[in-house]
Amino acid sequence: MLDDGIYGLRFESTGAGADAGPSSFGEGEALAVLRAGRILGSDPHGGVFRGRCRYDAARGEAIVEVRLAVPPNGVLVTGLEAGQEGAFLDVCGRFPPPKPVSSAVVDLGGVPVAVALRFVGPLKR
C-alpha cells in the first residue's frame, strides 16, 4: 500500500531506440501528491498527471492509473512529440510498497518506461 504523501519519481525510457543519443531523450523526474487514493503530479517541463491509486491486497501492490497531459510541443522521454495541440496519454502500473524505492515498468505510448517511486514525506494535516 502507498501512504498518503509526497513522492518523487524518476523515469527512464527503456526503449528509446539506438539512434536516441544519451542527452536527447531517455530520463526525467517528477513530483506527485497522493491523498485518499487521488494522485496529482507534474514534471519540470509542464507535463501534468492526475488519477487514482488503489491497493490490490491479494498481490500486495498499489495499482496506479493516471492520465498524463503533455503540453503543446512537449517531448516525452520516449521521444514522442506532442505537437502543437499537446497530447493526453493513459498510463497504469503496479507498484510494490516503497522500501525505500518501488519500481515498475509502464507502457507510455507503446514504449516501455521504467519508473522508480520514492516516498519523500507525509502531508501536513
Secondary structure by P-SEA (a helix, b strand, c coil): cccbbbbbbbbbcccccccccccccccccbbbbbcccccccccccbbbbbbcccccccccbbbbbbbbbbccccccccccccccccbbbbbbbcccccccbbbbccccccbbbbbbbbbcccccc
